[in-house]
Amino acid sequence: MTALRHFLLALQFFTRIPVIGRLADWVGFSPAMLRASAAYFPAVGVVIGGLVVVVTAALMHYLPTAYTPLVAAALGTAWSVWLTGAFHEDGLADVADGLGGSYDRERALIIMKDSRVGAFGAIAVVLALLSKVALLAMLGAVGSVWMCLALMAAHVVSRTWPLFVIRWLPHVGDDSGSKSKPLADQISLSSLFLAVAWCVGALALSVWVAASVLSGSGVHSLSLAQVLAVLKVLACGGLASALAFVYVLRLFARRLQGFTGDCLGTTQQMCEIAFYLGCALALGDL
């Protein structure tokens, strides 16, 4: 029951999915609980990815035109933004404004705390959304299974990488007003291992379902060739996502000497987009 409370707290903190009323009272809140809920961030990715996959798959099945992948990608992306309340996109905008607006560390941190969105932030969010829609439409043009596979995997993997940012960098935000400060106090190795287990489990399930559908024999029979194809695509997506993570980690360490809550959202966005790009590159060789 404690694990369920931590999962629901993570869901409440990072999504618009309602955890309210008596359920919210039962879940409760404390900085210690929020730290413990970090282990379930990839599980939040499973929920968000699953809801986006359902809508995307339905659109790919029922829409009749040659532009179906583009429409499904755009509406699926809009659905994901609504589900999260643009939480991560807001972090990306703030980091882009801060790092783009000043090379001075202290000045950049001040800009990042400003709730107003500047030119760098607006451009970053627009380019991020365009990149998602374009890459997902490309994957959908190859096949709806690949599109849905990439969506599920990217939402899970991209919510795992920020935990390593918390583990390896110090928190440099405004401690008195930062929502991420309880998370930044400490991420235990046990929480990190649990998060990785969620990620690996979700990816394994995704491989099984995607390979079964591609083999055309249902979820009770697998084709080795299809399993290898799915693993290749996910491996390329994971590699691209890892490279994006290394880039943002080094960027935050060099420019800010640490991270803020906005940096975590930026990490999620960059790693999600990179995952789609890696999957698309892999499909070019299949």
Secondary structure, 3 states (H helix, E strand, C coil): CHHHHHHHHHHHHHCCCCCCHHHHHHHCCCHHHHHHHHHHHHHHHHHHHHHHHHHHHHHHHHCCCCCHHHHHHHHHHHHHHHHHCCHHHHHHHHHHHHHHHCCCHHHHHHHHHCCCCCHHHHHHHHHHHHHHHHHHHHHHHHCHHHHHHHHHHHHHHCCCHHHHHHHHCCECCCCCCCCCHHHHHCCCHHHHHHHHHHHHHHHHHHHHHHHHHHHCCCCCCCCHHHHHHHHHHHHHHHHHHHHHHHHHHHHHHHHCCCECHHHHHHHHHHHHHHHHHHHHHHHCCC
